[in-house]
Amino acid sequence: MLEDFPEYPSKKQFINYLVNYANKFEISPQRVCMMKSLGNT
């Protein structure tokens, strides 16, 4: 992380860091979700 970041950043600071990181490197994080079931439709 950045030098001026506290050792234990707040939730908001950490989220902002991740968003800025994704924007800087032009990546699009994808949400992971769990499936409850899988079947034929």
Backbone as JSON, one array per atom type, in Angstrom:
{
  "sequence": "MLEDFPEYPSKKQFINYLVNYANKFEISPQRVCMMKSLGNT",
  "N": [[0.83, -1.18, 0.0], [0.24, 2.37, 0.06], [2.75, 4.67, 1.26], [1.83, 6.67, 2.99], [-0.38, 5.58, 4.13], [-2.2, 4.38, 6.96], [-1.11, 1.8, 9.26], [-3.18, 0.06, 9.83], [-5.69, 0.49, 7.93], [-8.92, 2.11, 7.68], [-12.12, 0.64, 6.86], [-13.34, 2.11, 4.8], [-11.12, 3.54, 3.76], [-9.59, 1.42, 2.78], [-11.27, 0.29, 0.82], [-11.44, 2.47, -0.94], [-8.77, 2.55, -1.74], [-8.58, 0.1, -3.16], [-10.41, 0.57, -5.25], [-9.21, 2.77, -6.54], [-6.82, 1.53, -7.33], [-7.77, -0.41, -9.13], [-8.82, 1.29, -11.09], [-6.5, 2.67, -11.91], [-4.94, 0.65, -13.12], [-6.65, -0.2, -15.01], [-8.41, -2.41, -14.65], [-11.09, -4.71, -14.18], [-12.58, -5.75, -11.55], [-14.35, -8.73, -10.67], [-17.33, -9.78, -9.17], [-17.61, -12.41, -6.89], [-19.76, -15.12, -6.52], [-21.75, -17.52, -4.78], [-23.17, -20.61, -5.78], [-26.31, -22.01, -5.13], [-27.67, -24.17, -6.1], [-27.74, -26.42, -8.92], [-29.23, -27.24, -11.89], [-31.25, -28.83, -14.48], [-33.13, -26.84, -16.76]],
  "CA": [[0.0, 0.0, 0.0], [0.96, 3.63, 0.02], [3.51, 4.99, 2.46], [1.08, 7.52, 3.91], [-1.52, 4.83, 4.67], [-1.97, 3.85, 8.29], [-0.84, 0.36, 9.28], [-4.5, -0.59, 9.79], [-6.64, 1.46, 7.36], [-10.35, 1.88, 7.91], [-12.8, -0.05, 5.77], [-13.53, 3.07, 3.72], [-9.82, 3.8, 3.16], [-9.17, 0.23, 2.04], [-12.11, 0.2, -0.38], [-10.98, 3.53, -1.85], [-7.49, 2.1, -2.29], [-8.85, -0.93, -4.16], [-11.07, 1.21, -6.4], [-8.18, 3.54, -7.23], [-5.9, 0.56, -7.93], [-8.45, -0.98, -10.31], [-8.9, 2.34, -12.11], [-5.15, 2.96, -12.41], [-4.46, -0.43, -13.98], [-7.74, -0.5, -15.93], [-8.92, -3.77, -14.46], [-12.48, -4.75, -13.76], [-12.8, -6.89, -10.64], [-15.65, -9.35, -10.79], [-17.88, -10.27, -7.91], [-17.71, -13.86, -6.78], [-20.97, -15.51, -5.81], [-21.88, -18.96, -4.6], [-24.38, -21.22, -6.31], [-27.02, -22.86, -4.17], [-28.03, -25.43, -6.77], [-27.56, -26.46, -10.36], [-30.11, -28.26, -12.44], [-31.77, -28.6, -15.82], [-34.31, -25.97, -16.79]],
  "C": [[0.88, 1.25, 0.0], [1.66, 3.91, 1.33], [2.71, 5.79, 3.47], [-0.18, 6.84, 4.47], [-1.2, 4.38, 6.08], [-1.72, 2.34, 8.23], [-2.14, -0.44, 9.18], [-5.52, 0.41, 9.26], [-8.08, 1.09, 7.71], [-10.92, 1.14, 6.7], [-12.93, 0.87, 4.55], [-12.2, 3.37, 3.01], [-9.38, 2.62, 2.29], [-9.97, 0.07, 0.75], [-11.69, 1.25, -1.4], [-9.66, 3.15, -2.51], [-7.72, 1.08, -3.4], [-9.48, -0.35, -5.42], [-10.04, 1.99, -7.22], [-7.19, 2.63, -7.95], [-6.51, -0.01, -9.21], [-8.53, 0.05, -11.43], [-7.53, 2.61, -12.73], [-4.68, 1.91, -13.41], [-5.53, -0.93, -14.95], [-8.17, -1.96, -15.86], [-10.34, -3.69, -13.93], [-12.7, -5.96, -12.86], [-14.21, -7.44, -10.81], [-16.07, -9.93, -9.45], [-17.99, -11.79, -7.97], [-18.99, -14.18, -6.02], [-21.03, -17.03, -5.74], [-23.19, -19.44, -5.2], [-25.01, -22.09, -5.24], [-27.4, -24.19, -4.8], [-27.8, -25.28, -8.27], [-28.45, -27.56, -10.9], [-30.54, -27.92, -13.85], [-32.99, -27.7, -15.75], [-35.24, -26.37, -17.9]]
}
